[in-house]
Amino acid sequence: STSSTVSTVQADIEASKTENIPVQATTIRLTKNNYLQWYAAITMGIAGRGRIAYVNGKKTEPLETNAMWDTWFIEDNQVKTWIVNSVSSDIQPLILRNRIARDMWVILEQMYGQKKKNVRVYQLMKDVYALRQEKLFVADFYAALKSKWEELDYYSDDTWNCPQDQLHHWTKEMEEH
């Protein structure tokens, strides 16, 4: 009958959507101290697989009666799997029971992202001042230093609106040193 053929074809399509999907989107695991690195890597991994809308809030859950719900459910669970597999085992319990990928994403950002800004900036400044070239090649030393500077820039929330803002920035820099 025609209806059983259509059902079989639909089942084959759904199976092929998940058949060759890797269980990891990045090899970098989120720890309590590497949110920025993890965020950059997992974002690339998820976006490269065409699923970034599941974490940035642009792809919301349709009603279960909607014909697209099954596809949404499969894809959202793929993203959830990538997220769970990209965090350390001590962080997994925090997100494992979340219903949708977006909820996992928000919790991780709240716990390890900007919320710990002052502590992280302090630690980065300490790391920068403690960094020594010693036996490192110049390029390796520069790369280590540059990565710390870039992370510090991420946490900088200065908004420049006029030329006097430069003076404000310099004053702030002098206070920190």
ChimeraX attribute file (.defattr): number of C-alpha atoms within 10 A of each C-alpha:
attribute: neighborCount
match mode: 1-to-1
recipient: residues
	/A:1	5
	/A:2	7
	/A:3	8
	/A:4	9
	/A:5	10
	/A:6	11
	/A:7	11
	/A:8	12
	/A:9	12
	/A:10	12
	/A:11	11
	/A:12	11
	/A:13	11
	/A:14	14
	/A:15	12
	/A:16	11
	/A:17	12
	/A:18	12
	/A:19	8
	/A:20	8
	/A:21	11
	/A:22	11
	/A:23	15
	/A:24	18
	/A:25	23
	/A:26	20
	/A:27	13
	/A:28	18
	/A:29	21
	/A:30	26
	/A:31	15
	/A:32	13
	/A:33	12
	/A:34	14
	/A:35	19
	/A:36	16
	/A:37	14
	/A:38	19
	/A:39	19
	/A:40	12
	/A:41	19
	/A:42	23
	/A:43	17
	/A:44	15
	/A:45	19
	/A:46	21
	/A:47	15
	/A:48	11
	/A:49	13
	/A:50	11
	/A:51	17
	/A:52	19
	/A:53	15
	/A:54	25
	/A:55	23
	/A:56	14
	/A:57	14
	/A:58	10
	/A:59	14
	/A:60	14
	/A:61	15
	/A:62	13
	/A:63	9
	/A:64	11
	/A:65	8
	/A:66	9
	/A:67	10
	/A:68	12
	/A:69	14
	/A:70	14
	/A:71	12
	/A:72	17
	/A:73	14
	/A:74	15
	/A:75	18
	/A:76	23
	/A:77	16
	/A:78	21
	/A:79	26
	/A:80	25
	/A:81	17
	/A:82	20
	/A:83	26
	/A:84	22
	/A:85	19
	/A:86	23
	/A:87	21
	/A:88	14
	/A:89	13
	/A:90	10
	/A:91	16
	/A:92	16
	/A:93	11
	/A:94	14
	/A:95	20
	/A:96	15
	/A:97	10
	/A:98	14
	/A:99	12
	/A:100	19
	/A:101	25
	/A:102	21
	/A:103	17
	/A:104	21
	/A:105	20
	/A:106	15
	/A:107	14
	/A:108	18
	/A:109	15
	/A:110	11
	/A:111	13
	/A:112	18
	/A:113	19
	/A:114	14
	/A:115	11
	/A:116	11
	/A:117	15
	/A:118	11
	/A:119	9
	/A:120	19
	/A:121	18
	/A:122	12
	/A:123	12
	/A:124	16
	/A:125	16
	/A:126	11
	/A:127	13
	/A:128	17
	/A:129	9
	/A:130	8
	/A:131	13
	/A:132	12
	/A:133	13
	/A:134	8
	/A:135	8
	/A:136	11
	/A:137	10
	/A:138	11
	/A:139	10
	/A:140	12
	/A:141	15
	/A:142	13
	/A:143	12
	/A:144	16
	/A:145	17
	/A:146	13
	/A:147	13
	/A:148	18
	/A:149	14
	/A:150	11
	/A:151	15
	/A:152	17
	/A:153	12
	/A:154	13
	/A:155	14
	/A:156	11
	/A:157	7
	/A:158	11
	/A:159	8
	/A:160	11
	/A:161	8
	/A:162	8
	/A:163	8
	/A:164	9
	/A:165	13
	/A:166	13
	/A:167	11
	/A:168	13
	/A:169	14
	/A:170	11
	/A:171	11
	/A:172	11
	/A:173	10
	/A:174	9
	/A:175	8
	/A:176	8
	/A:177	6
